[in-house]
Amino acid sequence: MEIRGIGFVGSHTPAHAEMSSFLRDVLRLRPVAVEGVGAELFAAANGDVLGVAPPEDEGAAERTIGLVVADLGVAVAELHAAGVETDGIAENARWRYTHFRAPDGKLYELVEERAF
């Protein structure tokens, strides 16, 4: 499997509104709307995305790091062959993705970018 980059970082926080304002107004990240995503998304100049969600959303108190792959199906098969479980493939208007836990017990995801 070839990891092409880190295209997405997601955070759940009780300071959701404050973080959204900080990312937009202080760090000047550009708000991005993606159909099918409940978190507020902000893009860096290179297109990488930081998502901020309230803690009551799925995966509360977790952070995820989205590792970009060319073919999600192939990458998932490689994870399964290595004995790593995934939570199935989901998608929204921008990405196809799956979550998994690495040996450190932390939540990560593989992300395939869709044409948008």
N, CA, C and O of each residue as an XYZ file, in Angstrom:
464
protein
N       0.850     -1.172      0.000
C       0.000      0.000      0.000
C       0.895      1.234      0.000
O       1.879      1.301      0.736
N       0.545      2.194     -0.824
C       1.293      3.449     -0.876
C       0.445      4.549     -0.254
O      -0.660      4.828     -0.719
N       0.967      5.173      0.800
C       0.298      6.313      1.412
C       0.770      7.550      0.667
O       1.965      7.842      0.623
N      -0.173      8.274      0.083
C       0.165      9.438     -0.736
C       0.270     10.733      0.058
O       0.782     11.735     -0.442
N      -0.212     10.712      1.284
C      -0.143     11.914      2.105
C      -1.145     11.842      3.235
O      -1.878     10.864      3.381
N      -1.162     12.879      4.021
C      -2.158     13.028      5.075
C      -3.105     14.106      4.585
O      -2.767     15.289      4.584
N      -4.283     13.693      4.171
C      -5.214     14.630      3.561
C      -6.291     15.141      4.475
O      -7.010     16.080      4.134
N      -6.412     14.517      5.665
C      -7.523     14.869      6.536
C      -7.122     14.622      7.987
O      -6.507     13.605      8.309
N      -7.475     15.552      8.844
C      -7.356     15.364     10.288
C      -8.685     15.778     10.884
O      -9.191     16.865     10.604
N      -9.253     14.903     11.713
C     -10.536     15.199     12.341
C     -10.393     15.276     13.843
O      -9.624     14.525     14.442
N     -11.133     16.183     14.451
C     -11.079     16.372     15.895
C     -12.495     16.526     16.439
O     -13.333     17.181     15.819
N     -12.761     15.925     17.596
C     -14.016     16.109     18.319
C     -13.698     16.907     19.572
O     -12.772     16.563     20.306
N     -14.445     17.955     19.823
C     -14.136     18.811     20.962
C     -15.388     19.472     21.525
O     -16.277     19.860     20.767
N     -15.465     19.604     22.848
C     -16.580     20.344     23.438
C     -16.472     21.842     23.135
O     -17.453     22.572     23.277
N     -15.283     22.306     22.717
C     -15.089     23.707     22.336
C     -15.254     23.863     20.825
O     -14.488     24.573     20.172
N     -16.255     23.195     20.289
C     -16.489     23.148     18.844
C     -16.630     24.539     18.226
O     -15.944     24.849     17.251
N     -17.497     25.370     18.770
C     -17.731     26.708     18.207
C     -16.471     27.559     18.287
O     -16.128     28.261     17.336
N     -15.781     27.497     19.426
C     -14.564     28.272     19.599
C     -13.473     27.827     18.637
O     -12.765     28.656     18.066
N     -13.339     26.509     18.458
C     -12.341     25.988     17.524
C     -12.656     26.394     16.095
O     -11.756     26.762     15.340
N     -13.926     26.331     15.719
C     -14.309     26.719     14.365
C     -13.960     28.184     14.106
O     -13.421     28.521     13.053
N     -14.269     29.046     15.066
C     -13.934     30.473     14.925
C     -12.423     30.671     14.836
O     -11.941     31.451     14.014
N     -11.679     29.961     15.685
C     -10.226     30.067     15.697
C      -9.630     29.650     14.352
O      -8.786     30.352     13.797
N     -10.073     28.512     13.837
C      -9.543     28.020     12.567
C      -9.855     28.979     11.423
O      -9.010     29.218     10.560
N     -11.056     29.523     11.417
C     -11.483     30.428     10.352
C     -10.862     31.819     10.508
O     -10.304     32.362      9.555
N     -10.960     32.394     11.715
C     -10.616     33.807     11.898
C      -9.155     34.061     12.249
O      -8.594     35.084     11.857
N      -8.533     33.140     12.984
C      -7.149     33.349     13.403
C      -6.178     32.643     12.459
O      -5.239     33.258     11.953
N      -6.405     31.355     12.224
C      -5.515     30.619     11.327
C      -5.857     30.837      9.857
O      -5.090     30.469      8.967
N      -7.015     31.439      9.617
C      -7.483     31.779      8.260
C      -7.570     30.578      7.314
O      -7.274     30.671      6.123
N      -7.994     29.434      7.897
C      -8.287     28.280      7.053
C      -9.638     28.523      6.388
O     -10.531     29.131      6.979
N      -9.777     28.051      5.170
C     -10.979     28.293      4.373
C     -12.064     27.272      4.690
O     -11.834     26.070      4.560
N     -13.269     27.740      5.113
C     -14.370     26.796      5.341
C     -14.713     26.046      4.049
O     -14.732     26.624      2.963
N     -14.982     24.754      4.195
C     -15.308     23.902      3.053
C     -16.588     23.145      3.377
O     -16.728     22.586      4.465
N     -17.510     23.127      2.444
C     -18.742     22.354      2.616
C     -18.634     21.082      1.783
O     -18.362     21.132      0.583
N     -18.852     19.944      2.435
C     -18.856     18.657      1.744
C     -20.145     17.945      2.135
O     -20.384     17.671      3.311
N     -20.961     17.655      1.148
C     -22.224     16.974      1.400
C     -21.977     15.627      2.069
O     -21.139     14.845      1.620
N     -22.714     15.362      3.146
C     -22.592     14.098      3.845
C     -21.623     14.118      5.017
O     -21.378     13.081      5.634
N     -21.069     15.285      5.332
C     -20.136     15.424      6.451
C     -20.779     16.296      7.518
O     -21.229     17.404      7.228
N     -20.826     15.798      8.760
C     -21.437     16.549      9.844
C     -20.498     17.536     10.514
O     -20.953     18.502     11.126
N     -19.201     17.312     10.410
C     -18.219     18.205     11.028
C     -18.075     19.473     10.196
O     -18.406     19.493      9.010
N     -17.578     20.526     10.830
C     -17.198     21.712     10.069
C     -15.808     21.457      9.526
O     -14.917     21.033     10.262
N     -15.618     21.712      8.251
C     -14.348     21.434      7.577
C     -13.663     22.733      7.187
O     -14.310     23.711      6.813
N     -12.339     22.719      7.283
C     -11.528     23.882      6.934
C     -10.339     23.400      6.121
O      -9.695     22.414      6.478
N     -10.048     24.094      5.030
C      -8.970     23.677      4.137
C      -7.768     24.599      4.246
O      -7.902     25.817      4.362
N      -6.587     23.989      4.204
C      -5.333     24.730      4.105
C      -5.124     25.104      2.638
O      -5.851     24.633      1.763
N      -4.149     25.936      2.378
C      -3.878     26.378      1.012
C      -3.586     25.213      0.070
O      -3.896     25.296     -1.119
N      -2.993     24.128      0.578
C      -2.658     22.988     -0.283
C      -3.817     22.011     -0.447
O      -3.677     21.002     -1.139
N      -4.967     22.295      0.181
C      -6.140     21.440      0.042
C      -6.342     20.439      1.164
O      -7.396     19.806      1.230
N      -5.362     20.275      2.053
C      -5.539     19.386      3.197
C      -6.664     19.934      4.074
O      -6.882     21.144      4.133
N      -7.369     19.041      4.747
C      -8.585     19.424      5.463
C      -8.496     19.078      6.937
O      -8.033     18.000      7.311
N      -8.946     20.007      7.768
C      -9.096     19.791      9.207
C     -10.585     19.859      9.513
O     -11.247     20.843      9.184
N     -11.109     18.815     10.141
C     -12.514     18.765     10.507
C     -12.682     18.894     12.008
O     -11.921     18.305     12.776
N     -13.689     19.672     12.435
C     -13.971     19.850     13.854
C     -15.437     19.499     14.085
O     -16.329     20.052     13.442
N     -15.671     18.574     15.010
C     -17.028     18.131     15.305
C     -17.283     18.221     16.804
O     -16.348     18.131     17.599
N     -18.542     18.397     17.195
C     -18.863     18.360     18.624
C     -18.671     16.946     19.167
O     -18.710     15.983     18.402
N     -18.465     16.810     20.468
C     -18.170     15.492     21.031
C     -19.326     14.504     20.947
O     -19.090     13.300     21.048
N     -20.550     14.951     20.770
C     -21.664     14.005     20.704
C     -21.749     13.284     19.367
O     -22.519     12.334     19.227
N     -20.965     13.724     18.377
C     -20.938     13.022     17.098
C     -20.234     11.681     17.255
O     -19.516     11.454     18.229
N     -20.447     10.797     16.283
C     -19.821      9.473     16.291
C     -18.308      9.597     16.438
O     -17.691     10.465     15.821
N     -17.721      8.743     17.240
C     -16.271      8.771     17.441
C     -15.851      9.816     18.453
O     -14.703     10.260     18.445
N     -16.763     10.217     19.324
C     -16.496     11.287     20.274
C     -15.179     11.087     21.004
O     -14.766      9.964     21.290
N     -14.537     12.203     21.297
C     -13.275     12.251     22.023
C     -12.143     11.584     21.247
O     -11.106     11.264     21.829
N     -12.320     11.372     19.970
C     -11.286     10.778     19.127
C     -10.765     11.825     18.153
O     -11.437     12.803     17.823
N      -9.571     11.583     17.720
C      -9.027     12.320     16.592
C      -8.740     11.279     15.528
O      -8.315     10.166     15.839
N      -8.966     11.631     14.301
C      -8.617     10.724     13.219
C      -7.641     11.418     12.284
O      -7.674     12.636     12.107
N      -6.793     10.627     11.705
C      -5.861     11.108     10.698
C      -6.157     10.328      9.437
O      -6.091      9.099      9.434
N      -6.482     11.026      8.373
C      -6.824     10.400      7.106
C      -5.608     10.246      6.217
O      -5.062     11.232      5.721
N      -5.186      9.008      6.017
C      -4.048      8.708      5.158
C      -4.565      8.451      3.748
O      -5.367      7.542      3.536
N      -4.121      9.230      2.805
C      -4.623      9.169      1.438
C      -4.012      7.985      0.695
O      -2.795      7.795      0.691
N      -4.879      7.193      0.066
C      -4.462      6.066     -0.766
C      -5.089      6.216     -2.145
O      -6.085      6.921     -2.306
N      -4.506      5.551     -3.139
C      -5.027      5.633     -4.502
C      -6.283      4.786     -4.677
O      -7.227      5.210     -5.344
N      -6.302      3.596     -4.086
C      -7.410      2.669     -4.261
C      -7.800      2.111     -2.900
O      -7.100      1.264     -2.346
N      -8.904      2.582     -2.372
C      -9.317      2.199     -1.033
C      -9.581      0.704     -0.920
O      -9.210      0.092      0.081
N     -10.206      0.111     -1.912
C     -10.497     -1.314     -1.872
C      -9.239     -2.154     -1.738
O      -9.204     -3.100     -0.952
N      -8.211     -1.819     -2.497
C      -6.938     -2.542     -2.435
C      -6.290     -2.337     -1.072
O      -5.777     -3.284     -0.476
N      -6.315     -1.097     -0.575
C      -5.698     -0.802      0.718
C      -6.409     -1.534      1.859
O      -5.757     -2.040      2.772
N      -7.741     -1.592      1.810
C      -8.497     -2.317      2.837
C      -8.141     -3.803      2.803
O      -7.966     -4.426      3.849
N      -8.034     -4.362      1.610
C      -7.657     -5.774      1.493
C      -6.283     -6.022      2.107
O      -6.068     -7.055      2.740
N      -5.356     -5.091      1.928
C      -4.028     -5.240      2.518
C      -4.091     -5.164      4.044
O      -3.397     -5.916      4.728
N      -4.913     -4.265      4.581
C      -5.075     -4.195      6.035
C      -5.642     -5.507      6.572
O      -5.132     -6.065      7.544
N      -6.696     -5.988      5.930
C      -7.316     -7.244      6.375
C      -6.320     -8.396      6.305
O      -6.292     -9.237      7.204
N      -5.508     -8.449      5.261
C      -4.499     -9.502      5.127
C      -3.463     -9.430      6.247
O      -2.855    -10.436      6.614
N      -3.275     -8.230      6.780
C      -2.320     -8.051      7.882
C      -2.985     -8.235      9.241
O      -2.349     -8.041     10.277
N      -4.284     -8.616      9.238
C      -4.993     -8.855     10.481
C      -5.582     -7.617     11.123
O      -5.946     -7.646     12.299
N      -5.684     -6.530     10.374
C      -6.237     -5.279     10.900
C      -7.695     -5.162     10.464
O      -8.007     -5.231      9.275
N      -8.579     -4.985     11.438
C     -10.009     -4.836     11.150
C     -10.332     -3.402     10.760
O      -9.709     -2.453     11.237
N     -11.318     -3.265      9.886
C     -11.824     -1.940      9.508
C     -13.320     -1.899      9.788
O     -13.941     -2.928     10.055
N     -13.886     -0.709      9.724
C     -15.315     -0.569     10.013
C     -16.174     -0.494      8.747
O     -17.312     -0.026      8.795
N     -15.639     -0.948      7.635
C     -16.385     -0.901      6.374
C     -16.117      0.401      5.644
O     -15.621      1.366      6.227
N     -16.446      0.418      4.381
C     -16.203      1.599      3.560
C     -17.434      2.496      3.594
O     -18.556      2.053      3.349
N     -17.196      3.767      3.903
C     -18.241      4.790      3.885
C     -17.822      5.843      2.866
O     -16.685      5.851      2.393
N     -18.743      6.718      2.540
C     -18.390      7.760      1.587
C     -19.254      8.979      1.773
O     -20.352      8.919      2.325
N     -18.723     10.096      1.291
C     -19.479     11.341      1.216
C     -19.157     11.949     -0.140
O     -18.592     11.270     -0.998
N     -19.499     13.194     -0.349
C     -19.319     13.800     -1.665
C     -17.849     13.966     -2.060
O     -17.551     14.104     -3.246
N     -16.935     13.954     -1.105
C     -15.520     14.175     -1.421
C     -14.635     12.953     -1.249
O     -13.674     12.786     -2.000
N     -14.937     12.081     -0.266
C     -14.048     10.978      0.055
C     -14.778      9.649      0.171
O     -15.973      9.614      0.463
N     -14.055      8.556     -0.058
C     -14.419      7.205      0.374
C     -13.417      6.899      1.468
O     -12.244      7.249      1.338
N     -13.852      6.247      2.554
C     -12.942      6.067      3.674
C     -13.346      4.883      4.542
O     -14.478      4.400      4.492
N     -12.384      4.435      5.337
C     -12.625      3.417      6.353
C     -11.752      3.719      7.550
O     -10.646      4.240      7.403
N     -12.243      3.394      8.736
C     -11.483      3.596      9.974
C     -10.864      2.281     10.431
O     -11.387      1.201     10.156
N      -9.750      2.394     11.127
C      -9.095      1.231     11.728
C      -8.298      1.693     12.931
O      -7.987      2.876     13.071
N      -7.971      0.750     13.796
C      -7.117      1.051     14.953
C      -5.730      0.479     14.677
O      -5.572     -0.689     14.322
N      -4.744      1.332     14.851
C      -3.348      0.933     14.678
C      -2.871      0.238     15.958
O      -3.602      0.210     16.948
N      -1.670     -0.316     15.952
C      -1.180     -1.008     17.144
C      -1.157     -0.141     18.406
O      -1.163     -0.674     19.515
N      -1.129      1.189     18.252
C      -1.146      2.066     19.426
C      -2.544      2.235     20.011
O      -2.722      2.914     21.023
N      -3.551      1.602     19.360
C      -4.930      1.700     19.829
C      -5.657      2.939     19.361
O      -6.842      3.103     19.654
N      -4.987      3.808     18.647
C      -5.593      5.057     18.179
C      -6.342      4.831     16.865
O      -6.027      3.927     16.091
N      -7.333      5.676     16.645
C      -8.164      5.608     15.446
C      -7.500      6.349     14.288
O      -7.069      7.492     14.434
N      -7.426      5.688     13.147
C      -6.901      6.262     11.913
C      -7.892      5.942     10.807
O      -8.821      5.157     10.999
N      -7.687      6.552      9.652
C      -8.520      6.182      8.513
C      -7.727      6.207      7.236
O      -6.758      6.952      7.093
N      -8.161      5.368      6.303
C      -7.642      5.412      4.933
C      -8.667      6.177      4.119
O      -9.872      5.974      4.271
N      -8.188      7.053      3.259
C      -9.061      7.955      2.522
C      -8.708      7.885      1.040
O      -7.544      7.980      0.653
N      -9.739      7.717      0.228
C      -9.576      7.808     -1.239
C     -10.317      9.067     -1.666
O     -11.519      9.187     -1.431
N      -9.628      9.985     -2.278
C     -10.275     11.224     -2.711
C     -11.075     10.984     -3.980
O     -10.600     10.369     -4.935
N     -12.300     11.486     -3.964
C     -13.156     11.388     -5.141
C     -12.997     12.662     -5.957
O     -12.637     13.709     -5.420
N     -13.258     12.575     -7.224
C     -13.229     13.781     -8.061
C     -14.349     14.704     -7.591
O     -15.484     14.267     -7.402
N     -14.031     15.956     -7.409
C     -15.063     16.919     -6.992
C     -14.859     18.224     -7.690
O     -15.623     19.165     -7.475
